[in-house]
Amino acid sequence: MGDSKKYITAEELKKHNKREDVWISVQGKVYNVTDWIKQHPGGDIPILNLAGQEATDAFIAFHPGTAWKHLDNFFTGYYLQDYEVSEVSRDYRKLCVDFAKAGLFEKKGHGVMYSFCFIGFLLFLTFYGVLFSNSFLIHMLSGALLGLTWMQISYLGHDSGHYLIMTTKGFNKMVQIMSGNCLTGISIAWWKWTHNAHHVACNSLDYDPDLQHLPVFAVSSSLFKSLNSTFYGRELTFDSLAKFFVSYQHFTFYPIICVSRVNLFVQTLLLLFSKRKVPDRFLNILGIMVFWTWFPLLVLSLPNWTERVLFVLTSFAVTGIQHVQFCLNHFAADVYVGQPKGNDWFEKQTAGTIDIDCSPLMDWFFGGLQFQLEHHLFPRLPRCQLRKISPIVQELCKKHNLSYRSLSFFEANRWTIRTLRTAAMQARGMLWEAVNTHG
């Protein structure tokens, strides 16, 4: 009896890669998700980035087993011709199944409870130091504690965005709004929008928003070509201003990072008051209003403007350590130009990430994200499991001759500055050439 299935080729699938016509393949079955992208909880960007492709590994990475039943609603009736699974993808999918059977995706440990208690304690010390002390040093220490608090809150918000850290979706959303909008002033809607795109398009210069920092930073000379950002829908212009800033970026990196939180506040407001569809827009705006009520009042409780300015700068600078960490995880890793490919998911994550090697005693400080590759491969895995699976991931990388880079915090900083300096020297050559040519 002959095969009655209907097939399309990979080339035919590629034609369905526009917002008004989005098809993807999962395990060889082809789905039309054109209408679903408007409702997708992870936003439209992750699906659009993989439109017209085989996307099984990405689907497995981001979705629990309960999501598979929803795919049938979008089945086109077609199967992908010559569908094949690479050896590394086969091993990766087996790991996902093994971790699920072992219950690792559900075993969150006591990390959430500890985080809540620690954050509460830090906030208490911060407010107590500002409101009940007249000491300049105590006020500055309180600013540093607030910066550390924001770091820990961000990790909690990050976890709640990737998996349920609470018993229900409603409570989980409440934690997201509280941890992001109310306590840090950074919208959880903005974070999800950019972070999901980053995960899918890890280190693509034109698809990953986490590498698009012109005019102040450029990690590769490929950005000198004024690439078009598919995420922001605009050109990443490398003009004379960008050439100047990038030429000195290895010197300005840390100072700019110290105040980079201001940019996150601006990006939050731009999204929330844009015409773009924003999930829970009202709750996000309400949460931001809560932050911009308590934070200015706390700062104004300090005795003079000198202390107020120094308090804010201290809190921003301490939180900047976290921003540096995120840069260390990716700036010095491999980059590429173009759409992410769903059929080399594992390879792209290994190429685009760098782990930070540290003692287990420092896991709380890095929020589990020092295991950046492990997190990118298994984003739904609770942070308490990442150190446990790290040796398994290392073995799989070794088996398939793929990169597994784990550097000390100091060494990762050195790699990052070296990457920035290399691009800076290339930009500086272009800058002086332009000066000599045009005067």
C-alpha positions in Angstrom: 0.0 0.0 0.0 1.5 3.4 -1.0 2.2 6.3 1.2 -0.9 8.6 1.1 0.8 11.5 2.9 1.2 14.8 1.2 4.7 16.3 1.2 6.4 19.7 0.5 10.1 20.3 0.2 12.2 22.5 2.4 12.4 25.1 -0.4 8.6 25.2 -0.6 8.4 25.6 3.1 10.8 28.6 3.0 8.3 30.5 0.8 6.0 30.7 3.8 8.1 33.1 5.8 6.2 36.4 5.9 4.0 37.8 8.7 0.9 37.2 6.6 1.9 33.7 5.7 3.8 31.8 8.4 4.5 28.0 8.2 6.9 26.0 10.4 7.8 22.4 10.6 7.9 20.4 13.9 9.1 16.8 13.8 8.5 16.7 10.0 4.8 17.9 10.2 4.0 21.3 8.7 1.9 23.8 10.5 0.3 27.1 9.5 0.7 29.5 12.5 -0.2 32.7 10.7 -3.1 33.5 13.0 -1.5 32.0 16.1 1.4 34.5 16.2 -1.1 37.2 17.2 -1.9 35.3 20.4 1.4 33.5 21.1 2.3 34.0 24.8 6.0 34.4 23.8 5.2 37.1 21.2 5.4 37.0 17.5 9.1 37.6 17.1 10.3 34.1 18.0 8.0 32.5 15.5 8.7 35.0 12.8 12.4 34.4 13.2 11.9 30.7 12.4 9.2 31.1 9.8 9.6 28.8 6.8 11.9 26.5 8.7 12.1 23.2 10.5 11.9 24.4 14.2 11.6 21.2 16.3 14.5 21.9 18.7 13.4 25.4 19.4 9.9 24.3 20.0 11.1 21.6 22.4 13.3 24.1 24.2 10.6 26.6 25.0 7.4 24.5 25.4 6.3 21.9 28.0 4.8 18.6 26.9 1.3 20.0 27.3 1.9 22.3 24.3 2.2 19.6 21.8 -1.6 18.9 21.7 -2.2 22.5 20.5 -0.2 21.9 17.4 -2.9 19.8 15.8 -5.1 22.8 15.4 -2.6 24.3 12.9 -1.6 21.2 10.9 -1.7 21.9 7.1 -1.9 18.2 6.1 1.6 18.4 4.7 4.8 16.7 5.8 8.3 17.8 5.2 10.0 15.8 2.5 13.4 14.3 3.3 13.0 15.2 7.0 16.1 14.2 8.8 17.4 14.6 12.3 21.1 15.3 12.9 23.0 13.3 15.5 23.4 16.3 17.8 19.7 17.1 17.6 18.8 13.5 18.3 21.0 13.6 21.4 19.6 17.0 22.5 16.0 15.7 22.2 16.9 12.6 24.2 18.3 14.8 27.0 15.1 16.8 27.0 13.1 13.6 27.4 15.4 12.3 30.1 15.3 15.5 32.1 11.5 15.6 31.8 11.2 12.0 33.1 13.5 12.8 36.0 11.2 15.7 36.9 14.0 18.3 36.6 11.7 20.9 34.9 9.3 20.7 37.9 11.9 20.5 40.7 12.5 24.1 41.6 14.1 23.5 45.0 13.6 26.2 47.6 15.3 28.9 45.4 12.1 31.0 45.0 11.4 31.1 48.7 15.0 32.0 49.5 15.0 34.7 46.8 11.8 36.3 48.2 13.3 36.3 51.8 16.6 37.7 50.6 15.0 40.4 48.5 12.8 41.4 51.4 15.7 41.6 53.8 17.8 43.7 51.4 14.9 46.1 50.8 14.4 46.4 54.6 18.0 47.3 55.1 17.9 49.8 52.2 14.9 51.7 53.5 16.1 51.5 57.1 19.5 52.9 56.1 17.9 55.8 54.2 15.1 56.7 56.6 16.7 56.1 60.0 20.3 57.1 59.6 22.1 60.4 59.1 25.4 58.8 58.1 26.6 59.6 54.6 28.4 56.2 54.5 25.2 54.3 55.5 23.3 56.1 52.8 25.8 55.1 50.2 25.8 51.5 51.5 22.0 51.6 51.2 22.4 52.6 47.6 24.7 49.7 47.0 22.2 47.4 48.7 19.4 48.7 46.5 21.6 47.9 43.4 22.1 44.3 44.8 18.4 44.1 45.4 17.6 45.0 41.8 20.1 42.3 40.7 18.3 39.6 42.7 14.9 40.8 41.7 15.9 40.7 38.0 16.9 37.0 38.4 13.5 36.3 40.0 11.7 38.1 37.2 13.8 36.2 34.6 12.9 32.9 36.2 9.2 33.7 36.3 9.3 34.6 32.6 10.8 31.2 31.6 8.7 28.9 33.8 6.1 29.0 36.5 7.9 29.8 39.8 4.4 30.1 41.5 1.6 27.6 41.8 -0.6 29.2 39.1 -0.2 31.4 36.0 -2.0 34.2 37.8 0.3 34.3 40.7 3.3 34.0 38.3 2.1 37.0 36.4 1.7 38.9 39.7 5.4 38.1 40.6 6.5 39.3 37.1 4.7 42.7 37.5 5.9 43.1 41.0 9.5 42.1 40.4 9.9 43.9 37.1 7.6 46.9 36.9 7.0 47.8 40.5 10.4 47.2 42.1 12.8 47.8 39.2 10.9 50.1 36.8 11.6 47.8 33.9 8.6 46.4 32.2 8.2 42.6 32.1 6.5 43.1 28.7 9.6 44.8 27.4 11.9 42.1 28.8 9.8 39.3 27.3 9.8 41.0 23.9 13.5 41.4 23.7 14.6 38.3 25.7 12.6 35.8 23.7 14.0 37.2 20.5 17.5 37.0 22.0 17.1 33.3 22.8 15.9 32.3 19.4 18.4 34.4 17.5 21.3 34.1 19.8 24.2 36.4 18.6 22.7 37.1 15.2 23.9 40.7 14.6 20.7 41.7 12.7 18.2 39.5 14.6 19.4 39.5 18.2 18.5 42.9 20.0 21.1 42.1 22.7 23.9 42.8 20.3 22.4 45.9 18.8 23.9 48.8 20.8 24.9 51.3 18.1 26.0 54.0 18.3 27.9 53.2 21.5 29.0 49.6 21.1 29.7 47.2 18.3 31.1 43.7 18.9 31.9 43.0 15.2 33.0 45.0 12.2 30.0 43.4 10.4 27.9 46.1 12.2 29.9 48.7 10.3 27.8 47.9 7.2 24.7 49.5 8.7 22.8 46.3 9.0 19.0 46.3 9.1 17.6 45.3 12.5 14.7 42.9 11.9 13.8 43.3 15.6 13.5 47.1 15.6 12.6 47.4 12.0 15.2 50.0 11.3 18.7 50.4 10.1 21.6 50.1 12.6 23.3 53.2 11.2 27.1 53.2 11.5 27.6 56.9 10.9 30.4 59.3 12.0 29.0 59.5 15.5 29.0 55.7 15.9 32.5 55.5 14.5 33.7 57.9 17.2 32.0 56.2 20.1 32.9 52.7 18.9 36.6 53.8 18.4 36.9 54.2 22.2 34.4 51.6 23.3 37.0 49.5 25.2 37.5 52.5 27.4 33.9 53.6 27.7 32.4 50.1 28.3 32.4 50.1 32.1 31.4 53.8 32.6 28.5 53.4 30.2 27.4 50.2 31.8 27.3 51.9 35.1 24.4 54.1 33.9 22.9 51.8 31.3 19.9 51.3 33.5 18.7 54.7 32.3 18.4 53.2 28.8 16.3 50.3 30.1 13.9 52.8 31.7 13.6 54.7 28.3 13.1 51.4 26.4 10.3 50.4 28.8 8.5 53.7 28.3 8.9 53.6 24.5 7.3 50.2 24.3 4.5 50.8 26.7 3.4 54.0 25.0 3.9 52.7 21.5 1.3 51.5 19.0 2.7 48.0 19.3 0.5 45.4 20.8 1.7 44.9 24.4 0.3 42.1 26.6 -1.2 43.4 29.9 -0.4 47.0 28.9 -2.5 48.5 31.7 -0.9 46.3 34.4 2.6 47.1 33.1 1.9 50.9 33.1 0.4 50.7 36.6 3.5 48.8 37.8 5.8 51.4 36.3 3.8 54.1 38.1 4.3 52.3 41.4 8.1 52.3 40.8 8.2 56.0 39.9 6.3 56.7 43.1 8.4 54.9 45.7 11.8 55.3 44.2 11.8 59.2 43.8 10.3 59.4 47.3 13.1 57.3 48.7 15.7 59.4 47.0 14.1 62.6 48.2 14.3 61.4 51.7 18.0 61.9 51.6 19.2 65.2 53.2 20.7 67.0 50.1 21.1 66.7 46.3 24.7 65.6 46.5 23.7 62.5 48.5 20.7 62.0 46.3 22.7 62.0 43.1 25.5 59.8 44.6 22.8 57.4 46.0 21.3 56.9 42.5 24.7 56.5 40.8 25.8 54.0 43.4 22.7 51.9 43.0 23.0 52.0 39.2 26.7 51.1 39.3 26.2 48.1 41.5 23.4 46.8 39.3 25.8 47.5 36.4 27.7 44.4 37.5 24.8 42.3 36.3 24.7 44.2 33.0 28.4 43.4 32.6 27.7 39.8 33.3 25.1 39.6 30.5 27.6 41.1 28.1 30.3 38.6 29.2 28.0 35.8 28.3 27.8 36.9 24.6 29.9 39.8 23.5 33.1 37.7 23.0 31.3 34.6 21.6 30.8 33.9 17.9 28.4 36.1 15.9 26.8 35.8 12.5 24.6 37.8 10.2 21.2 36.5 9.0 18.2 34.6 10.1 18.6 32.0 12.8 18.3 28.4 11.5 16.1 26.0 13.3 17.9 22.9 12.2 21.2 23.8 13.9 19.7 24.9 17.3 22.2 23.2 19.5 25.2 24.4 17.4 24.1 28.1 17.4 23.6 28.1 21.2 27.1 26.6 21.8 28.7 29.1 19.4 26.9 32.2 20.9 27.3 31.7 24.6 30.1 31.8 27.2 29.7 30.4 30.7 31.2 32.0 33.8 33.2 29.6 36.0 32.5 30.2 39.7 32.1 28.4 43.0 28.7 27.0 44.0 28.8 29.6 46.8 28.4 32.3 44.1 25.4 30.8 42.3 23.1 33.2 44.1 25.1 36.2 42.9 25.0 35.2 39.2 21.4 33.9 39.4 22.2 30.7 37.7 23.0 32.6 34.5 26.7 31.9 34.7 25.6 28.6 33.2 24.5 30.5 30.1 24.8 27.6 27.6 22.8 25.3 29.8 20.2 28.0 30.2 20.0 28.6 26.5 19.6 24.9 25.7 17.1 24.3 28.5 15.4 27.7 29.2 12.6 26.1 31.2 15.0 24.4 33.6 15.0 25.9 37.1 18.2 27.6 38.0 18.9 25.1 40.8 19.3 22.3 38.2 21.8 24.1 35.8 24.9 23.2 37.8 23.7 19.6 37.9 23.3 19.2 34.2 26.5 21.1 33.2 28.7 18.0 33.0 26.2 16.3 30.8 26.1 19.3 28.4 29.9 19.4 28.4 30.1 15.7 27.4 27.6 16.3 24.6 29.6 19.2 23.3 32.8 17.1 23.4 31.1 14.2 21.6 30.0 16.4 18.7 33.2 18.6 18.7 31.4 21.8 19.6 32.5 24.7 21.7 32.0 24.7 25.5 33.6 27.9 26.9 33.7 28.4 30.6 35.8 31.3 31.8 36.5 32.9 35.1 34.8 36.3 35.7 38.1 38.0 35.3 39.0 36.1 32.1 35.6 36.7 30.6 36.0 40.4 31.2 39.4 40.2 29.4 37.9 38.4 26.4 35.1 41.0 26.2 37.4 44.0 26.3 39.6 42.4 23.7 36.6 41.9 21.4 35.6 45.5 21.9 39.1 46.7 21.4 39.5 44.8 18.1 36.3 46.3 16.7 37.4 49.7 18.1 40.7 49.6 16.2 38.9 48.8 13.0 36.4 51.6 13.5 39.2 54.0 14.4 41.0 53.2 11.1 37.7 54.1 9.3 37.3 57.3 11.4 40.8 58.6 10.6 40.4 57.7 7.0 37.2 59.8 6.8 38.9 62.7 8.6 41.9 62.6 6.2 39.7 62.3 3.2 37.1 64.9 4.0 39.0 67.2 6.4 
